Amino acid sequence: MSNTPESVLVGSLQKFSVEDGPGIRTTIFMKGCPLRCKWCHNPELIDPQQQLIKSPNNCIGCGYCVKVCPRGAVTMIAEKGVVIDREKCDVCLACANECYAQALRPVAKLMTIDEILCIAEQDKGFYDNTEGGITVSGGEILMHAEIVSQLIDEAGKRGINVCIDTSGFGDSQALMEMARKENVTNILYDMKSIDDEIHSAYTGVSNHLIIENLKMLAADISIVDKLIMRMPLIKGVNDSDAIIKRTGELYREIGVKRVNLLPYHSLGISKKRNVGGMQEEFEQPTEERLTEIESYFKNEINLKVEILGRV
């Protein structure tokens, strides 16, 4: 099961989001990302193909998943519960279809634009009363540029505003076309690290295209005020004085006005394990360091700063 021009794999639709743009929002998480951030909090959305994920606490030990697996990839071990041999598993989802407790389930659902918006539209009253809307996130939306563009247009026809959440690593023209759409009110733009060596080491890709696309957006007077920079902060990786000051200087140079600081959290570790793999654990900066970074952006660069996602 994979994306088509008419549909896209959606990991989840999260209602009543309050940290993915203004007001009350429904955030749409699309599957597939070209980055491999070592601290990713949605690692199950990196692979663009369908995957099988475990929820071990849901397992009731019925054993139906073992019986129906055509490849013998599922076993039951007393101490560990359900164990999946990922090399044997071909993601046929026979086990998930028989798992009444949802201890095994597909990561994503293939959805059309209409199916997505029919769910999002249920909360239109909340959007209208709070200046909210939908936020299209990932994964990385630029991997699905055509369908995301259509989704934005159709949302506009239904009177729904949109935020787009992007790493900026993708087609520049497609990004510009999305950003210019009238009902796109904000662009949540990730800045993992301004230092290219660190960026490459921890995300698997260079930041050159990301920074060029950011400068492109900021140079357009109709877009620059839509930009909200989003900065994950990982202790000892991207929170040094040198990196923060270089970042601030770039923001001042291009006219960015808002930044969200996102302290590291470890919620991706269990997700990565349950989808088959291991994720390194990091630390978030101390409260004192977060306050220093907040103060720098606010007082020296004159930005509106919010610290989000504290766990």
N, C-alpha and C positions, 0 to 999 in steps of 0.2 A: 504494500500500500504506500503510495507516494503522491506528491502534489501533482495537480493537473492545472491547465490554464483556467479552469472553472472552480477549482477547490484547493484547499491548503490544509496541511496537518496542523491542528491547533492543540497545544498542550493543555490549555485551560482558558476559561473566561472567568476572570476574577471580578466579581461584583463588589461595589462599595469600596473601591480603591480610593485612598485619599492621599497617596504619596506619588502618584504617577501623573501629575499635572493638576490644574486647578479644579476645585469643586469635587463632587462625587463622580466617580468614573467606573466604567467597566474596562478592565485591561485584558487585551487579547494577546495571548502568548503563542506565537507561531514557532514551529519547529525548524531548526536548521541555523547554524551560525558558522562563519568562516574563522572565527577566533577560537582559541582554546585557552581561555583564561584559567590559570591554575586555581583561582579562588572562586570560580563561577558558582553562583547560588542557584542556577537552573541547569546543571550539567546534563540533565535528561533531554534538554532542548537543543543540544549542540549538533548531534547527528541529524541530518535532514530526513533520514529514513525512520519508519516506524520501529519502535523498540518495546520490549516487555519489561515491566518494572514490578518489583515486589513491594508489598506492604506487610512485612512479617508479623506485625502485631494483630493483623486481621485474620491470620490463618487459624482455622478451627480443626485442622488435622484430618479432614475428611478423606483425602487421598485421591479425589476424582482427577486432579490435574495429572497425577502420575499415570493413571489408567488411560487417559485420552491422548497423551502426547505420542504422536506417531513416530517420533525419532528417538524416544527413550532419553530425552534431555532433562526430564524432571524426576527428581527423587525426593524421598522424605527421609530426613535424618533426625533422630530423636533430639539431639542436642541443638541442632541448627534449624529445624523445620524444613521448609521447602528449599531445595538447592537446584539451581538451573545450570546445566552445562552449556555455556554460551557458544561453544564451538559446535555443538550438535544442534542447538536451537536455530530454526529458520524463521522464527517469529510468525508462525502460522496462526498463533493465538487460540488454538484449540483449548489449551489449558485455561486461558483467561475467560473464554466463553463458558466454561464449566465451573468457574470459581465463583460461587454464590457470595462468598465473604469478601470478594474483591481483594484477596491477598495477592493475586496476580492479575494484572490488567495492562492494556496497551497504554503507552505514554501519551498518545495523542489520538485525536479523532479527525477524520477527513471531513471538512465542512465547506459548504459553499458560502458566498457572500451573504446570500439571503438568510441562510441558517444562522450565521453569526449575528447579523443585525436584528433578526427576529428576537433573539435572546437579549441583545443589548438594548433594544428598543423598549423592553419591559420597564426599564428604569428611566425613561425619558423625562418623567416628571421631576425626578431628582436632579437630572442634568440641568434642566431649565431653571430650577430654583437655586442652584448652587454654582452656575456658570461651569458646569462639568461637561462630560461627554464620554467618548471612548478613547482609550490609548492603545495604539497598535505597537506591540513589543515583540520580543523574541526570547531566545534566538536573535536573529538579525533580519529586520524587515526588508533590507535591500536584496536578500536572497529571493524575495518574493515580490519584487518591485511591481510587476504588472498587476497582480491581484490586489496588492495593497493600494495601488493607485485607484483601481476600480472600487475598492471598499470605501475609500475616502469619498469618492464622488457619490456613491450610493448613500453613504451616511449623510452627506450634504443635502441630498434630495429629501431625506427624512428629517431634516432640521437638527442634525446631530453634529456637534463640533468634535474635532479629532486632535489628539496629540500623537506625534510619532516619536518613538524611542529607538535610537540608532547608535551604533558604534561609529558610523561614518565610513566604514570600510566596505565600499561597494561603488556602483556606477554613479558617477557624479551627475550626469544629466537626469537620471531617474530621481535622485535625491532632490535636485533643484526643482523638478516638476512637482514633486510631492510638497515641498516646502512652500511653494508659491500658491498652493490651493487656498481658496478663501476661507474654507472651514477648518483649515489646519491652524489652530491657535497657538500651539507651542511645539518646539522641537527639543526633546530631551536628548542631549548629545553627550555621549560618553567620552571621558578623558581618562584613560587608564594610567598613562604616564607620558609626559612630554619628552622624556629621555628615550630615544629610539632603541638603545641597547637594552634597557630594562623592559620596554614595551615588547620587543621581540622575544626576549627570554621568557616572559611570563604570559604572553598571549599567543605566541607562535607567529605573529605577523608584525611587519614594520608599521610605524605610525605615520609614515610620510603621506599616504593617501588620506588618512584620517584628518591630519592637520590641514592639508590642502583643501579638502572638502569643507572643513570648518571655516577657513578663510573665505572660501567662495560664498558660503551662506552669509557670513557676517558682512561681506562687501555689498550685499543687496539690501537697500534701505527698507524694502518691504518685508524682509525676513529677519534682520538682526535682532529686533525686539522680541521675536518668537523664541530665541535661543535660551535654553536653560542648560547649563553645563552640569554634568553628573560625574562626580569623582569618587570612585571607590578608594578608600584609604586603608592600606595594609602596612602595618608597622614594619619598618626596616626595608620596605620595598619601594614605596612611592610617596612617603611622607617626609622626606628630608627637606631641610631649608632650601637647598639648591633647587630641588624639583618644584617645590611650592612657589618659590619666587620666580622661576622661569615661566611657570604656568600663569601666575598672576600678571607678569609682564606681557605675555601673549594676549590674555584676556583684555588688558587695558589697550593694547595696540589695535585690536580688531573691534573693540567696542561692545564686548559682551557685558551684560548687566546683572546676570543672575547665575548663582552656582549652588548646587546641592551637594553636600558632603555625605558620603555613604560609608560609615565605618564598617570594616570587615565583620562578617559573621560566618559561622561554620555550618549553616543549614544545608549547604550543598554536599557536605561529606556523606551523610546518610543517603541522599538521593543518588549520588554517584555509586555508592556501594550497592544500592538496590537495583540499579540499572546495569550493573556489572562492571566494576572497576574500583579504583582507589583514588582519593583526592587528598592532596597535601593539606595540612592544617596550618593556618597562619594566626597572627594576632592582630587585634585592632589597636590603633594608637590609644594612648592613655587619654583620660578626660582632659588632663592638662594640655596635652599636645593638640587634641581636637579644638580646644578653646583658643590655642595660639594660632592655629590655621584659620579658624573662623575669624578671629580678630584681624589677621593679616588681610584676608580678602575683603573684609568689611571696611576696615579703617584706612588701609593703604591703597587698595585698588578700587574702593568705593562700590563694591558689589552688594547686592541683596543676597544674603547667605542663609541657607537652612541646613541643619544636620538632620538627616532622615535615617530611618531603618535601625534605630538603636534596638538591640535585642537584650 
